[in-house]
Structure formats: structure tokens, C-alpha cells
Amino acid sequence: MTPNELLIPRYQCIGVGIHHYPKSPFMNGDVLIQFKHNIYGTCLAISEDAPVSEWQHLELVEQYPNLFRKMKWWEDRCLDDILDVGYLKYMSMTTKKYKFHVVKKWQYKKVFEYSKIGLVANDYIELNDGLFEPATQEEYDNYLKSAQ
């Protein structure tokens, strides 16, 4: 997947019981992907091919954080999804500008004794904290030009 595809917002259905809420087309644990429709606007569904009766409007989803949890870009991803990401960016707290890391290796592992097993880049960058985002080659090239 490209960095832009990885950043498409996703929401996980959460709640009590098997069905998400009465007469819901969703089950707990389902992951909804955000997309734009010409007529209906910004919607969420399990896939864009799902019937319209199984779509939810973004505004409704955002009103019910007890039923829909916004996921981080790296959550529930397999290594195959992110292997094409060669750069990570994060916002520097001091300069308020993006800084970049070149990713040489992706793996699942525990970095520190107190951390949980998760996606790790270059043996030391844990994605569990949510500071890092995938970056494109173009963003990285622009960063190198501006640093000169």
C-alpha cells in the first residue's frame, strides 16, 4: 500500500454483544474504511463495493465514539501492507517541522521490556505511540532540498 492509502481514515466498530447496535449491518470488530461519494458525501463502509444500506455517514460515526473508534494508520496492518513504506515522518516539538527516518527494515517485535509487540521500523522505531506517519518519496526529497 502507498503512504496515502495507509492514511485513509478507518474506524473500528466497538460495543457490547455480537451485533454493533440493533439492526446494524456491522459486527463488533468490523473495520470501516472512509471514502467520498458524489451524492452522499463522506461515508464509511466495510468496502466501497458494499451496498448503500451498509454505509454510514462520517458525521454520524463521529457522534458515537462509544460505537466507532478511529484507528491509527498502523493498527491491524500486516507487514505486506506496509513494506512499500520507505520513509516515516514525525513533527519535531521544538522546530514544528517534519523530520524523517529512512526505513530499512519492518518487523513485529518488542523494543522495550514494558512495550507490547507491535510494528517496528529499523529495530528501534515503535509505531505504538502514534507519533510517526508514512511519508512519500516526494515528501522526503522536498525535506532534503529544504535542509540544504
BADRENKE-93655 format. One line per 2 residues: number of its first residue (from 0); for each residue z, y, x of N, C-alpha, C. Coordinates in steps of 0.1 Angstrom, whole numbers. Layout:
N
NUM) Z,Y,X,Z,Y,X,Z,Y,X; ...
REM end
This chain:
148
0) 0,-12,8,0,0,0,0,12,9; -6,23,4,-6,35,11,7,43,9
2) 10,52,18,22,60,16,22,67,2; 11,72,-2,11,79,-15,13,69,-27
4) 8,57,-26,11,47,-36,25,43,-36; 32,43,-24,46,39,-24,55,50,-30
6) 50,62,-30,58,73,-36,56,75,-51; 48,67,-57,46,68,-72,60,64,-78
8) 66,73,-86,79,70,-92,79,58,-100; 90,50,-98,93,38,-106,107,39,-111
10) 109,32,-123,122,32,-129,125,17,-133; 138,14,-131,142,0,-134,150,1,-147
12) 147,-9,-156,154,-10,-169,167,-16,-166; 178,-9,-170,191,-14,-168,199,-14,-182
14) 210,-20,-183,217,-20,-195,225,-33,-197; 229,-36,-209,236,-48,-212,228,-57,-220
16) 229,-70,-218,221,-80,-225,208,-83,-220; 200,-92,-226,187,-96,-222,177,-85,-225
18) 177,-81,-237,167,-70,-241,173,-57,-237; 164,-48,-234,168,-35,-229,175,-27,-239
20) 170,-26,-251,177,-20,-263,170,-26,-275; 175,-25,-287,170,-31,-299,155,-28,-300
22) 147,-39,-302,132,-38,-304,125,-32,-292; 131,-33,-281,125,-28,-268,114,-37,-263
24) 103,-32,-258,93,-41,-252,97,-46,-238; 108,-40,-233,112,-43,-219,124,-52,-219
26) 126,-59,-208,137,-67,-205,145,-60,-194; 158,-62,-193,166,-57,-182,160,-62,-169
28) 159,-53,-159,153,-57,-146,138,-54,-145; 131,-51,-156,117,-47,-156,116,-34,-148
30) 105,-33,-140,102,-21,-133,90,-14,-139; 93,-2,-143,82,6,-149,76,16,-139
32) 63,17,-139,55,25,-130,50,37,-137; 52,49,-131,47,62,-137,32,64,-135
34) 26,69,-145,12,72,-144,9,83,-154; -3,90,-152,-7,101,-161,-18,96,-170
36) -17,99,-183,-27,96,-193,-33,109,-198; -47,109,-201,-53,121,-205,-47,127,-218
38) -44,118,-227,-39,123,-240,-24,123,-241; -17,112,-236,-3,111,-238,6,117,-227
40) -1,122,-216,7,128,-205,13,118,-196; 25,122,-190,31,113,-180,39,102,-188
42) 35,89,-185,41,78,-191,46,68,-181; 53,58,-186,58,47,-178,55,34,-185
44) 51,24,-177,49,11,-183,50,0,-172; 51,-12,-175,51,-23,-165,38,-22,-157
46) 27,-19,-163,14,-17,-157,6,-7,-165; -4,-1,-159,-13,8,-166,-21,1,-177
48) -23,-12,-175,-30,-20,-184,-22,-24,-197; -9,-21,-197,-1,-25,-208,-5,-18,-221
50) -4,-24,-232,-7,-18,-245,1,-5,-247; -5,5,-254,2,17,-256,16,16,-263
52) 17,5,-271,30,3,-278,41,0,-267; 37,-4,-255,47,-7,-245,48,4,-234
54) 44,16,-238,45,28,-229,58,35,-233; 64,43,-223,75,52,-226,71,65,-220
56) 74,76,-227,72,89,-221,83,93,-211; 79,99,-200,88,103,-189,100,110,-194
58) 98,120,-203,109,128,-209,120,120,-215; 115,110,-223,125,101,-229,133,93,-219
60) 126,88,-209,132,79,-199,143,88,-191; 139,100,-188,149,109,-181,161,112,-189
62) 160,112,-202,171,115,-211,182,104,-212; 178,91,-207,187,80,-208,189,73,-195
64) 196,80,-186,199,74,-173,207,61,-174; 214,59,-185,221,46,-187,212,34,-190
66) 199,37,-193,189,27,-196,178,26,-186; 176,37,-179,165,37,-169,170,43,-156
68) 169,36,-145,174,41,-132,162,43,-123; 161,55,-118,150,59,-109,152,51,-96
70) 142,45,-91,143,36,-79,138,44,-67; 144,41,-56,139,47,-43,126,40,-39
72) 118,47,-31,104,42,-28,104,28,-22; 115,25,-15,115,12,-7,122,1,-15
74) 128,3,-26,136,-7,-33,126,-18,-39; 131,-30,-38,123,-42,-43,109,-42,-38
76) 107,-39,-25,94,-40,-19,94,-52,-9; 83,-59,-9,82,-69,1,76,-63,14
78) 77,-70,25,71,-65,37,56,-62,36; 49,-70,29,35,-68,27,31,-55,21
80) 40,-50,12,38,-37,6,38,-25,16; 47,-27,26,49,-15,35,44,-16,49
82) 37,-28,52,32,-30,65,22,-19,69; 15,-13,60,5,-3,63,11,11,66
84) 24,12,64,31,25,67,34,25,81; 27,34,88,29,35,103,38,47,107
86) 42,55,97,50,67,101,60,69,90; 72,74,94,82,78,85,86,92,88
88) 89,100,77,93,114,79,106,116,72; 114,126,78,126,130,72,128,144,74
90) 136,151,65,139,165,66,150,168,75; 148,175,86,158,179,95,168,189,88
92) 181,186,89,190,195,82,192,209,89; 189,209,102,190,222,110,178,230,109
94) 166,225,110,154,233,110,147,233,97; 151,225,87,145,224,74,130,221,75
96) 126,214,85,112,209,87,112,194,89; 101,188,85,100,174,87,99,169,101
98) 106,158,104,104,152,117,99,138,114; 92,132,124,85,119,122,89,109,132
100) 88,96,127,90,84,136,78,76,134; 73,71,145,62,61,145,68,47,143
102) 63,40,133,69,27,131,60,16,138; 67,9,147,61,-2,154,63,-15,148
104) 74,-17,141,78,-30,135,86,-28,122; 83,-36,112,91,-36,100,98,-50,99
106) 110,-50,94,117,-63,92,128,-61,82; 134,-72,77,146,-72,70,157,-76,79
108) 167,-68,80,179,-72,88,190,-63,85; 202,-66,91,214,-58,90,215,-50,103
110) 216,-37,103,217,-29,115,231,-28,120; 240,-25,111,254,-24,114,262,-34,107
112) 274,-37,111,283,-47,105,285,-44,90; 287,-31,87,291,-27,74,279,-25,65
114) 266,-25,70,255,-23,62,250,-36,55; 242,-34,45,237,-46,38,223,-49,44
116) 218,-61,41,205,-64,46,195,-56,39; 185,-50,46,175,-42,40,163,-40,49
118) 154,-32,44,142,-29,52,146,-20,64; 141,-24,76,144,-17,88,131,-15,96
120) 130,-2,101,118,1,109,123,2,124; 116,-3,133,119,-2,148,133,-6,152
122) 138,-16,145,152,-21,148,163,-12,145; 161,1,142,173,9,140,172,19,128
124) 161,20,122,160,30,110,162,22,97; 174,24,91,177,18,79,171,26,67
126) 165,20,58,160,28,46,170,29,35; 181,22,36,191,22,26,197,35,23
128) 197,45,32,203,58,30,193,67,22; 180,64,21,171,72,13,167,85,20
130) 169,87,33,165,99,40,150,99,44; 145,87,46,131,86,51,121,83,40
132) 109,89,42,98,87,33,86,83,41; 77,75,35,65,72,42,56,84,44
134) 49,85,55,41,96,58,27,91,62; 17,99,59,3,96,62,-1,99,76
136) -12,94,81,-17,97,94,-20,112,95; -25,118,84,-28,132,84,-16,141,85
138) -5,137,78,8,145,80,13,144,94; 12,132,100,17,131,114,8,139,124
140) -5,139,122,-14,147,130,-11,162,129; -9,166,117,-5,181,115,8,184,122
142) 17,175,121,30,177,128,28,178,143; 20,169,149,17,170,163,11,183,167
144) 1,188,158,-5,201,161,4,212,161; 13,212,151,23,223,149,33,223,160
146) 36,212,166,46,211,177,41,216,190; 28,218,191,22,222,204,23,237,206
REM end
